[in-house]
Amino acid sequence: QVQLVESGGGLVQPGGSLRLSCIVSGSFVSISVMAWYRRAPGKQRELVADITSGGWTNYADSVKGRFTISRDNAKNTVYLQMNSLKPEDTAVYYCNARINGVYDYWGQGTQVTVSS
């Protein structure tokens, strides 16, 4: 069984920073793409950023220049550094991992609230 556990969410003022982490554990051969998604109240889930095992990254236009995704393959961990946070970044953030090239697994989500 594969598990993804996120941490690092919370309440932050506009302009502030947070760092999300997601650790993948369990029995598997490989993790190809790792990603962060988010779902804001009343909106559909959207891709925030993803990163391949080789380090190629992709970002939503709304977060380019503010967010940075990274991963530590030895620790099966993906990070999301979020800077210059805005109220519109408020959402539940979900970690996603493509396991063994086939199966998508999701974390339970972590709340990020940007408010003064």
PLY file of the C-alpha trace (Angstrom):
ply
format ascii 1.0
element vertex 116
property float x
property float y
property float z
element edge 115
property int vertex1
property int vertex2
end_header
0.00 0.00 0.00
1.26 3.46 -0.90
0.64 6.46 1.30
1.22 10.16 0.74
1.34 12.45 3.77
1.40 16.23 3.37
2.48 18.78 5.93
3.25 22.46 6.17
-0.08 24.14 5.56
-1.48 26.87 7.75
-2.55 30.48 8.03
-0.29 33.17 6.60
-0.65 36.86 5.82
-0.59 38.14 2.25
2.99 38.39 1.04
4.11 35.64 3.37
5.63 32.24 2.67
4.90 28.61 3.40
6.65 25.37 2.52
4.63 22.23 1.88
6.11 18.76 2.10
4.79 15.39 0.96
6.38 12.07 1.86
5.57 8.94 -0.13
5.84 5.64 1.70
4.98 2.02 1.01
5.90 -0.64 -1.50
6.73 0.53 -5.02
9.45 0.44 -7.66
9.47 3.99 -8.87
7.89 7.42 -8.62
7.84 9.24 -11.93
5.94 12.53 -11.78
5.18 14.21 -8.47
2.79 17.12 -8.35
0.85 19.58 -6.24
-2.78 20.36 -6.96
-5.16 22.66 -5.16
-8.90 23.11 -4.77
-10.24 26.48 -3.72
-13.76 26.85 -2.31
-16.31 26.63 -5.09
-13.70 25.85 -7.73
-12.40 22.78 -9.48
-9.14 21.16 -8.59
-6.23 22.61 -10.56
-2.62 21.68 -11.15
-0.23 23.99 -9.33
3.11 22.44 -10.32
4.69 19.14 -11.21
8.18 17.71 -11.42
9.60 14.66 -13.15
12.12 12.27 -11.64
14.76 14.04 -13.71
13.86 17.43 -12.32
11.85 18.95 -15.16
9.23 21.29 -13.76
5.95 22.77 -14.90
3.90 25.53 -13.24
0.46 27.03 -13.51
0.66 30.56 -14.87
-0.89 31.91 -11.67
2.05 30.75 -9.53
5.03 31.20 -11.87
7.77 33.23 -10.23
6.26 32.77 -6.76
6.17 29.00 -6.17
8.98 26.48 -6.53
8.52 22.71 -6.67
11.40 20.41 -5.81
11.93 16.81 -4.85
14.36 14.61 -2.98
14.32 11.25 -4.73
16.32 9.57 -1.95
13.64 10.57 0.56
10.64 10.07 -1.77
9.61 13.60 -0.88
8.28 16.52 -2.87
8.21 20.12 -1.68
6.37 23.27 -2.66
7.94 26.54 -1.60
5.29 29.25 -1.79
6.37 32.87 -1.63
4.51 36.15 -2.07
1.28 34.42 -1.17
-2.00 36.01 -2.17
-5.53 35.56 -0.81
-6.43 33.77 -4.05
-3.89 31.06 -3.17
-6.20 29.97 -0.36
-7.12 26.35 -1.01
-6.64 22.78 0.07
-3.37 21.59 -1.44
-3.01 17.95 -2.49
0.09 15.97 -3.26
0.01 13.54 -6.17
2.49 10.86 -7.20
2.60 8.60 -10.25
3.70 5.21 -8.90
5.37 2.55 -11.06
4.53 4.62 -14.10
0.86 3.72 -13.93
-0.98 4.47 -10.71
-1.86 7.89 -9.32
-1.94 8.28 -5.56
-3.15 11.27 -3.57
-2.50 12.72 -0.17
-5.24 13.76 2.23
-4.73 17.46 1.59
-3.44 20.34 3.67
-5.22 23.66 4.12
-3.46 26.88 3.12
-5.20 30.10 4.11
-3.86 33.49 3.08
-5.56 36.25 5.03
-4.80 39.33 7.05
0 1
1 2
2 3
3 4
4 5
5 6
6 7
7 8
8 9
9 10
10 11
11 12
12 13
13 14
14 15
15 16
16 17
17 18
18 19
19 20
20 21
21 22
22 23
23 24
24 25
25 26
26 27
27 28
28 29
29 30
30 31
31 32
32 33
33 34
34 35
35 36
36 37
37 38
38 39
39 40
40 41
41 42
42 43
43 44
44 45
45 46
46 47
47 48
48 49
49 50
50 51
51 52
52 53
53 54
54 55
55 56
56 57
57 58
58 59
59 60
60 61
61 62
62 63
63 64
64 65
65 66
66 67
67 68
68 69
69 70
70 71
71 72
72 73
73 74
74 75
75 76
76 77
77 78
78 79
79 80
80 81
81 82
82 83
83 84
84 85
85 86
86 87
87 88
88 89
89 90
90 91
91 92
92 93
93 94
94 95
95 96
96 97
97 98
98 99
99 100
100 101
101 102
102 103
103 104
104 105
105 106
106 107
107 108
108 109
109 110
110 111
111 112
112 113
113 114
114 115
